[in-house]
Amino acid sequence: MSTESPAIEIRDLVRRYGRTDAVNGLSMTIQPGRCYGFFGRNGAGKTTTIKCLLNLLRPSAGQVRVFGLDPAKQEVAVKSRIAYVPDQVGFYPWMTVREALQYAASFRSRWNTDTERLLLDRFRLPLGHKTSHLSKGQRTQLALIGAICPEPDMLVLDEPTSGLDPIVRREFIQTVIGAYQEGAPGTRTVFVSTHLISEFEGLIDDFTIIDNGRDVLTLDADTARARYRKIYARFPSPPVGLALEGARLLHQHGREFQFVVNGNADAVKARLAAHSPEVMETESLTLEEIFVSTLQTSGATA
């Protein structure tokens, strides 16, 4: 593991709006070189947390550090190492696509022109068009190019692909973000807040689920898939008195049952086997299914 400071370290973060705690005691540590998912419902506190990391909001209490630096006191040093794509992007409307990229590059010590050409060609963005004439999806593409080309130490992405069509979205996630990290293995970090969890499934190394501004689950993705499992069982006839503590009934149709378990699959399977099922199968939950299951389960903890 890298001896460098964590890419992000949050300790007991609180951010209030009036009497409302948008973030309420959140703690999180993200190591360099990881692709970290930040999941939650709308209004859970994800964007507020990101804005505290970028010094766009000041915490009401607690501490945030980016690469060991305080964003409020060392803002330039922090922002020189990161690139941020918000859920709503904006550009000076009189600038063309080319001028917008030149403007962004002027603030950076490094800019990969080969990557710029590759992405402009892949996204088919018209260099001479004014940014005010671009669609929402094209503006998102332009923002993503501006974030990738400086080759920052960390990408901070808040719903980065919400404006892209499904084909471009999948290509960006699988090809562009993957290539960004592979360009400097073990050092470049991606911190992504997204509702499109399934499309990031293959990239996420670790994740945190928050609800009402609090951490309800933090795990690495492989551990999560090993712990959270779906058990399917079909019986010759509907079993009598089938009550399984530690398993949540996901679906029942006649003599067919589906359960979700958290770390106790073997024990649940043993109890199901006592009712002589015709078929019993298990599979890992996807990260999106884990997200849904966690928020549906009252008082879920890591």
TIMAR-442279 format. One record per residue (C-alpha): residue number from 1; x negated, y negated, z. Coordinates in nm, 3 decimals, decimal comma. Each point is the difference from the previous one (the first is absolute). Example, Ala and Ser with C-alpha at 12.3 -4.5 7.8 and 13.67 -1.06 7.14 Angstrom:
% TIMAR-442279
<1 <-1,230 0,450 0,780>>
<2 <-0,137 -0,344 -0,066>>
***
This chain:
% TIMAR-442279
<1 <0,000 0,000 0,000>>
<2 <-0,116 -0,352 -0,077>>
<3 <-0,180 -0,188 0,279>>
<4 <0,154 -0,321 -0,130>>
<5 <0,278 -0,170 0,198>>
<6 <0,351 0,121 -0,080>>
<7 <0,148 -0,156 -0,312>>
<8 <0,301 -0,100 0,210>>
<9 <0,039 0,008 0,377>>
<10 <0,322 -0,115 0,164>>
<11 <0,047 0,001 0,376>>
<12 <0,335 -0,064 0,171>>
<13 <0,113 -0,238 -0,273>>
<14 <0,310 -0,208 0,073>>
<15 <0,154 -0,252 -0,239>>
<16 <0,317 -0,178 0,103>>
<17 <0,244 -0,207 -0,200>>
<18 <0,193 -0,186 0,267>>
<19 <0,134 0,269 0,230>>
<20 <-0,051 0,280 -0,251>>
<21 <-0,310 0,219 0,012>>
<22 <-0,069 0,083 -0,365>>
<23 <-0,309 0,192 0,115>>
<24 <0,003 0,134 0,354>>
<25 <-0,320 0,150 0,143>>
<26 <-0,136 0,157 -0,319>>
<27 <-0,345 0,163 0,007>>
<28 <-0,173 0,153 -0,301>>
<29 <-0,354 0,085 -0,117>>
<30 <-0,093 0,056 -0,365>>
<31 <-0,345 0,129 -0,092>>
<32 <-0,181 -0,116 -0,315>>
<33 <0,049 0,208 -0,312>>
<34 <0,350 0,118 0,082>>
<35 <0,329 -0,050 -0,182>>
<36 <0,236 -0,092 0,282>>
<37 <0,378 -0,002 -0,032>>
<38 <0,208 -0,242 0,205>>
<39 <0,362 0,114 -0,002>>
<40 <0,319 -0,137 0,149>>
<41 <0,351 -0,115 -0,077>>
<42 <0,071 -0,351 -0,120>>
<43 <-0,053 -0,234 0,294>>
<44 <-0,217 0,248 0,192>>
<45 <-0,288 -0,250 0,023>>
<46 <-0,228 0,112 -0,283>>
<47 <-0,037 -0,332 -0,184>>
<48 <-0,033 -0,191 0,328>>
<49 <-0,288 0,228 0,100>>
<50 <-0,173 -0,053 -0,334>>
<51 <0,039 -0,378 0,027>>
<52 <-0,165 0,010 0,344>>
<53 <-0,294 0,189 -0,153>>
<54 <-0,037 -0,271 -0,265>>
<55 <0,038 -0,293 0,242>>
<56 <0,319 -0,102 -0,176>>
<57 <0,167 0,042 0,340>>
<58 <-0,151 -0,030 0,345>>
<59 <0,070 0,283 0,246>>
<60 <0,211 -0,084 0,303>>
<61 <-0,214 0,246 0,197>>
<62 <-0,253 0,274 -0,061>>
<63 <-0,301 0,020 -0,228>>
<64 <-0,067 0,065 -0,368>>
<65 <-0,339 0,061 -0,159>>
<66 <-0,095 0,060 -0,363>>
<67 <-0,345 0,159 -0,043>>
<68 <-0,065 -0,109 0,359>>
<69 <0,078 -0,363 -0,078>>
<70 <0,272 -0,224 0,143>>
<71 <0,211 -0,124 -0,296>>
<72 <0,094 -0,316 0,188>>
<73 <-0,363 -0,100 0,066>>
<74 <-0,181 0,159 -0,295>>
<75 <0,261 -0,034 -0,270>>
<76 <-0,234 -0,056 -0,294>>
<77 <-0,220 0,296 0,096>>
<78 <0,308 0,222 0,029>>
<79 <0,167 -0,110 -0,321>>
<80 <-0,322 0,031 -0,201>>
<81 <0,013 0,374 0,067>>
<82 <0,365 0,069 -0,073>>
<83 <0,259 -0,044 -0,273>>
<84 <0,369 -0,040 0,079>>
<85 <0,302 0,065 -0,220>>
<86 <0,327 -0,106 0,168>>
<87 <0,345 0,124 -0,090>>
<88 <0,078 -0,334 -0,166>>
<89 <-0,288 -0,132 -0,211>>
<90 <-0,035 -0,351 -0,139>>
<91 <-0,228 -0,187 -0,239>>
<92 <-0,037 -0,355 -0,120>>
<93 <0,267 -0,005 -0,273>>
<94 <-0,201 -0,210 -0,247>>
<95 <-0,289 0,249 -0,007>>
<96 <-0,029 0,270 -0,262>>
<97 <-0,084 0,356 0,097>>
<98 <-0,361 -0,062 -0,099>>
<99 <-0,019 -0,322 0,203>>
<100 <0,156 0,163 0,304>>
<101 <-0,263 0,273 -0,004>>
<102 <-0,281 -0,251 -0,054>>
<103 <0,134 -0,204 0,292>>
<104 <0,009 0,309 0,225>>
<105 <-0,351 0,102 -0,109>>
<106 <-0,137 -0,344 0,090>>
<107 <0,058 0,074 0,369>>
<108 <-0,183 0,333 -0,009>>
<109 <-0,368 0,086 0,017>>
<110 <0,063 0,312 -0,210>>
<111 <0,237 0,068 -0,289>>
<112 <0,000 0,313 -0,214>>
<113 <0,077 -0,119 -0,354>>
<114 <0,006 0,357 -0,132>>
<115 <0,277 0,085 0,247>>
<116 <0,182 -0,318 -0,099>>
<117 <-0,006 0,094 -0,370>>
<118 <0,106 0,357 0,075>>
<119 <0,298 -0,105 0,213>>
<120 <0,110 -0,277 -0,235>>
<121 <0,005 0,254 -0,280>>
<122 <0,175 0,263 0,210>>
<123 <0,270 -0,240 0,120>>
<124 <0,020 -0,173 -0,342>>
<125 <0,006 -0,343 0,158>>
<126 <-0,006 -0,288 -0,254>>
<127 <-0,299 -0,218 0,090>>
<128 <0,145 -0,312 -0,158>>
<129 <0,341 0,012 0,168>>
<130 <0,070 -0,237 0,287>>
<131 <0,059 0,173 0,331>>
<132 <0,341 -0,168 0,022>>
<133 <0,106 0,202 -0,305>>
<134 <-0,095 0,336 0,147>>
<135 <0,251 0,246 0,138>>
<136 <-0,010 0,097 0,367>>
<137 <-0,174 0,324 -0,092>>
<138 <-0,260 -0,182 -0,211>>
<139 <-0,073 -0,244 0,283>>
<140 <-0,052 0,297 0,230>>
<141 <-0,237 0,154 -0,254>>
<142 <-0,194 -0,327 -0,021>>
<143 <-0,028 -0,017 0,379>>
<144 <-0,125 0,358 0,014>>
<145 <-0,268 -0,073 -0,262>>
<146 <-0,109 -0,301 0,203>>
<147 <-0,025 0,220 0,309>>
<148 <-0,192 0,289 -0,159>>
<149 <-0,258 -0,192 -0,206>>
<150 <-0,192 -0,158 0,293>>
<151 <-0,061 0,355 0,131>>
<152 <0,076 -0,101 0,359>>
<153 <-0,077 0,215 0,300>>
<154 <0,372 0,027 0,071>>
<155 <0,325 -0,030 -0,192>>
<156 <0,299 -0,113 0,207>>
<157 <0,316 0,081 -0,194>>
<158 <0,352 -0,092 0,114>>
<159 <0,250 0,179 -0,224>>
<160 <-0,251 -0,038 -0,285>>
<161 <0,186 0,195 -0,268>>
<162 <0,361 -0,101 0,065>>
<163 <0,016 -0,206 -0,320>>
<164 <-0,151 0,261 -0,231>>
<165 <0,187 0,241 -0,220>>
<166 <-0,036 0,367 0,103>>
<167 <-0,256 0,092 -0,268>>
<168 <-0,231 -0,295 0,070>>
<169 <0,051 0,043 0,375>>
<170 <-0,109 0,362 0,000>>
<171 <-0,299 -0,074 -0,223>>
<172 <-0,110 -0,286 0,223>>
<173 <0,026 0,204 0,318>>
<174 <-0,167 0,314 -0,132>>
<175 <-0,262 -0,156 -0,228>>
<176 <-0,079 -0,355 0,108>>
<177 <0,007 0,033 0,379>>
<178 <-0,169 0,339 -0,019>>
<179 <-0,276 -0,142 -0,222>>
<180 <-0,042 -0,298 0,232>>
<181 <-0,082 0,227 0,292>>
<182 <-0,209 0,242 -0,206>>
<183 <-0,216 -0,294 -0,113>>
<184 <-0,153 -0,008 0,349>>
<185 <0,092 0,326 0,177>>
<186 <0,044 -0,021 0,375>>
<187 <-0,018 -0,379 0,020>>
<188 <0,295 -0,161 -0,180>>
<189 <0,319 -0,013 0,202>>
<190 <0,362 -0,023 -0,114>>
<191 <0,267 -0,117 0,246>>
<192 <0,339 0,038 -0,166>>
<193 <0,347 -0,081 0,126>>
<194 <0,254 0,162 -0,229>>
<195 <0,348 0,148 -0,027>>
<196 <-0,117 0,220 -0,287>>
<197 <-0,165 0,250 0,231>>
<198 <0,036 0,295 -0,235>>
<199 <-0,200 -0,172 -0,274>>
<200 <-0,295 -0,058 0,234>>
<201 <0,016 0,354 0,141>>
<202 <-0,322 0,119 -0,161>>
<203 <-0,205 -0,303 0,108>>
<204 <0,100 -0,057 0,363>>
<205 <-0,260 0,122 0,252>>
<206 <0,164 -0,133 0,316>>
<207 <0,319 -0,186 0,083>>
<208 <0,196 -0,183 0,265>>
<209 <0,379 -0,017 0,017>>
<210 <0,137 -0,300 0,187>>
<211 <0,353 -0,077 0,110>>
<212 <0,115 -0,316 0,177>>
<213 <-0,359 -0,121 0,004>>
<214 <-0,132 0,309 0,181>>
<215 <-0,210 0,296 -0,107>>
<216 <0,214 0,315 0,000>>
<217 <-0,244 0,232 -0,178>>
<218 <-0,367 -0,017 -0,103>>
<219 <-0,167 0,302 -0,161>>
<220 <-0,235 0,099 -0,276>>
<221 <0,197 0,132 -0,295>>
<222 <-0,133 0,357 0,008>>
<223 <0,080 0,040 0,371>>
<224 <0,347 -0,140 -0,059>>
<225 <0,072 0,251 -0,276>>
<226 <-0,125 0,285 0,219>>
<227 <0,219 -0,107 0,293>>
<228 <0,321 -0,100 -0,173>>
<229 <0,152 0,294 -0,181>>
<230 <0,331 0,098 -0,154>>
<231 <0,132 0,348 0,072>>
<232 <0,261 0,158 -0,226>>
<233 <0,188 0,307 0,118>>
<234 <0,283 0,200 -0,158>>
<235 <0,185 0,258 0,207>>
<236 <0,223 0,294 -0,104>>
<237 <0,282 -0,180 0,181>>
<238 <0,010 -0,325 0,200>>
<239 <-0,185 0,074 0,326>>
<240 <0,186 -0,035 0,328>>
<241 <-0,150 -0,217 0,271>>
<242 <-0,288 -0,135 -0,210>>
<243 <-0,141 -0,282 0,214>>
<244 <-0,361 -0,090 -0,060>>
<245 <-0,159 -0,237 0,246>>
<246 <-0,275 -0,204 -0,161>>
<247 <0,146 0,026 -0,350>>
<248 <0,224 -0,253 -0,172>>
<249 <0,269 0,140 -0,224>>
<250 <-0,043 -0,168 -0,335>>
<251 <0,267 0,182 -0,199>>
<252 <0,242 0,291 0,034>>
<253 <0,214 0,156 -0,269>>
<254 <0,169 0,322 0,104>>
<255 <-0,274 0,247 0,085>>
<256 <-0,283 -0,225 -0,123>>
<257 <-0,186 -0,228 0,239>>
<258 <-0,280 -0,256 -0,028>>
<259 <-0,188 -0,127 0,304>>
<260 <-0,276 -0,254 0,055>>
<261 <-0,260 0,076 0,265>>
<262 <-0,288 -0,196 0,146>>
<263 <-0,299 0,214 0,096>>
<264 <0,200 0,303 0,113>>
<265 <0,077 0,180 -0,325>>
<266 <-0,124 0,340 0,120>>
<267 <0,217 -0,005 0,313>>
<268 <0,310 -0,102 -0,195>>
<269 <-0,064 0,264 -0,266>>
<270 <-0,030 0,265 0,270>>
<271 <0,338 -0,095 0,145>>
<272 <0,156 -0,003 -0,347>>
<273 <-0,147 0,344 -0,071>>
<274 <0,195 0,136 0,297>>
<275 <0,318 -0,062 -0,204>>
<276 <-0,131 0,214 -0,291>>
<277 <0,002 -0,251 -0,288>>
<278 <0,002 0,131 -0,357>>
<279 <-0,239 -0,278 -0,105>>
<280 <-0,219 -0,236 0,201>>
<281 <-0,236 -0,251 -0,162>>
<282 <-0,199 -0,300 0,123>>
<283 <-0,151 -0,298 -0,174>>
<284 <-0,171 -0,321 0,105>>
<285 <0,197 -0,322 0,000>>
<286 <-0,113 -0,277 -0,230>>
<287 <-0,108 -0,329 0,157>>
<288 <0,330 -0,153 -0,105>>
<289 <0,193 0,283 0,167>>
<290 <-0,212 -0,044 0,314>>
<291 <0,081 -0,371 -0,005>>
<292 <0,375 0,066 -0,025>>
<293 <-0,009 0,277 0,260>>
<294 <-0,197 -0,214 0,247>>
<295 <0,240 -0,292 -0,020>>
<296 <0,303 0,228 0,025>>
<297 <-0,132 0,163 0,315>>
<298 <0,065 -0,213 0,307>>
<299 <-0,308 -0,072 0,205>>
<300 <-0,241 0,166 -0,244>>
<301 <-0,361 -0,022 0,107>>
<302 <-0,332 0,105 -0,144>>
***
